[in-house]
Amino acid sequence: MVPEAIAALDSVALPKLALYGTPESYATLPPRPHWVHDEPHEDRMIVHIAAGNLEAARAIWHERQSWHAGKSFPPSSRAHRWQTQLAAVAEPLMAGDRPALAKILHDWETANVRGTVLEPYWEPTPFPLER
């Protein structure tokens, strides 16, 4: 089992980790439907927004919003988080409002770091969306 785990790390995990350095490189990860290591579409949408590729983000929004519309998910579920993300970015994404999208992303980033051991070391930086 150890050799299989090492092979999976070498062939799947490490190449992907190398791409996590910037939103632009992360967004280049090819989609692999029904693959356990694939990033969910909603997460890819957020990465496309951060990278400044609003057309790609809109395409995912339109595809996934219809799946989430009118449904209720448990508050602690990933589906609820995705539904909340889709709703939060809908208006500024469709309007191409980059400053509003950047504020949303910065607010989420701050909320994710606040109260963690990383908080004393964290420094917010602009997203490629803002350049």
Secondary structure by P-SEA (a helix, b strand, c coil): caaaaaaaaacccaaaaaacccaaaaaaccccccccccccaaaaaaaaaaacaaaaaaaaaaaaaaaacccccccccaaaaaaaaaaaaaaaaaacaaaaaaaaaaaaaaaaaccccccccbbbbbccccc
